[in-house]
Amino acid sequence: MTGDIRDCLPPVRTPRKPNIVLPRGSVDTHVHVFEPGYPLSPGRGYNPPDSTLADLEHLHATLGIDRVVFSQPSIYGTDNSAILDAMSALNAATPNRARAVVAITMGVSDDELAALDASGVRGVRLNTDNKGGMPLEMNEIPDLAARISPFGWHIEFLFPGKDIVELMPVFAGLTVPMSIGHFAYQAATAGVGAPGFKALLELMRRGNTWMKISGANRVSETDLPPYDDVKPMAHALIAAAPERIMWGTDWPHPNKYVVNPNDGDLVDAFGDWVTDPDTRRKIMVDTPAAFYRF
């Protein structure tokens, strides 16, 4: 442990093969990678477990996932080297296998943005839920959107679930698409009629929001499978905007301290929520392929 920064749990090192077979070309739209040797931000909120690219490749081979999107974790601040190197390695071996969402400051140059885009970056992450994850001020978001719009990028948000109602004016003013992960941290126990979840449904119906139905373990009451209490939220979101739903593992599930899920259970939860093969393909393949421009 470093000072008062806690060591979070490692992922389950023995992922289980799911009971369902995911469609060919499936995309895991939300992962991180923690390789030794990359400097950690002194302002981080947790110490990550070693979770290497080799570990991720083993996970995806077990789950039946073909493509991946790396999301910048807060513990690296705006140093995106770890995810950019991982993306580059995967794409060198298999073209168009990986994409990334990075963290930047407004000091980034247009040439740097163009180089990031050419490498496979497709968006900017703004994370107000973890220390070190929000390198911009909220009032800078319109300027950020103007800078990234020419590249067809989006803004990926992560925020405490209680903040969604307060953030609605920010979202309404966006001039670029946005994505939200982990059910926007709306607690399953609150139900689909809760004000926060109703605000999320409103966002989905407006047409500028893509939702990752990821992190079921983070919003379920038990933190463990079968995540039945999450199913009504998944069904409501899919019904609201079936063409803008995606899925991700959230591997290696950082900032958890009591229990971490087996990713095979998360895949099977998705299979329980979505039984129609065409809808599964849309969520796992077609929508993320278009959104991240694979």
QUIFENZI-V974829 format. One record per pair of residues at least 24 apart in sequence whose ideal C-beta (glycine too) atoms are under 6 Angstrom apart, sorted by the first residue. I is the first residue (numbers start at 1). GAP is how many residues later the second one is. D is the distance in whole Angstrom. If there is no record, write none. Layout:
I_GAP_D / I_GAP_D
//
This chain:
2_45_6 / 5_42_5 / 6_40_6 / 7_40_5 / 8_38_5 / 8_246_6 / 8_247_5 / 8_248_6 / 8_249_6 / 9_247_5 / 9_251_5 / 10_39_4 / 11_40_6 / 11_240_6 / 11_241_4 / 11_242_6 / 11_249_6 / 12_248_6 / 12_250_5 / 15_44_5 / 15_47_5 / 15_248_5 / 15_249_6 / 16_246_5 / 16_248_3 / 17_45_6 / 17_247_6 / 18_246_5 / 18_249_4 / 18_250_5 / 19_249_5 / 20_251_4 / 22_42_5 / 22_262_6 / 23_257_6 / 23_258_5 / 23_261_6 / 23_262_5 / 25_41_5 / 25_260_4 / 26_39_5 / 26_40_6 / 26_258_4 / 26_259_6 / 27_40_4 / 27_261_4 / 28_37_5 / 28_40_5 / 28_220_5 / 28_221_5 / 29_40_5 / 29_183_5 / 29_217_5 / 29_219_4 / 29_259_5 / 30_41_5 / 30_151_5 / 30_182_5 / 30_184_5 / 30_218_3 / 30_220_5 / 31_37_6 / 31_39_6 / 31_220_5 / 32_41_4 / 33_49_6 / 33_53_5 / 35_47_6 / 38_43_6 / 38_44_4 / 40_35_5 / 41_34_6 / 41_35_6 / 41_36_4 / 41_91_5 / 43_88_6 / 43_89_5 / 44_31_4 / 44_88_5 / 45_85_5 / 45_86_3 / 46_209_5 / 48_27_6 / 48_206_5 / 51_201_4 / 53_33_5 / 63_204_5 / 67_30_5 / 68_30_5 / 69_30_5 / 69_223_6 / 70_30_4 / 71_30_5 / 71_54_6 / 72_30_5 / 72_31_4 / 72_53_5 / 74_53_5 / 74_56_4 / 74_58_4 / 74_59_3 / 77_55_5 / 78_25_5 / 78_26_6 / 78_27_6 / 78_57_5 / 87_33_5 / 96_198_5 / 99_193_4 / 101_24_5 / 101_55_5 / 103_32_6 / 105_30_5 / 106_34_6 / 117_34_5 / 122_31_6 / 122_170_5 / 123_30_5 / 123_31_4 / 123_33_5 / 124_31_5 / 125_31_5 / 126_31_6 / 127_31_4 / 128_31_5 / 129_29_5 / 129_30_6 / 129_31_5 / 145_30_5 / 145_31_5 / 149_27_5 / 154_24_6 / 154_25_6 / 161_24_3 / 161_25_5 / 161_35_6 / 164_32_5 / 164_35_5 / 165_34_5 / 168_31_6 / 171_32_6 / 177_31_6 / 178_31_5 / 179_31_4 / 180_31_6 / 181_31_4 / 181_33_5 / 182_32_5 / 182_33_3 / 182_36_5 / 183_36_5 / 183_50_6 / 187_32_6 / 188_31_5 / 188_32_5 / 188_41_4 / 188_42_5 / 189_32_5 / 192_40_5 / 192_41_6 / 192_44_5 / 201_39_5 / 204_36_4 / 204_37_4 / 205_35_5 / 210_34_5 / 210_81_6 / 211_26_5 / 211_34_6 / 212_34_5 / 212_36_5 / 213_34_6 / 214_34_4 / 214_36_5 / 215_35_5 / 216_53_5 / 217_44_4 / 223_36_6 / 225_40_4 / 227_42_4 / 231_42_5 / 234_39_4 / 245_38_5 / 246_41_6 / 246_42_5 / 247_36_6 / 247_37_6
//
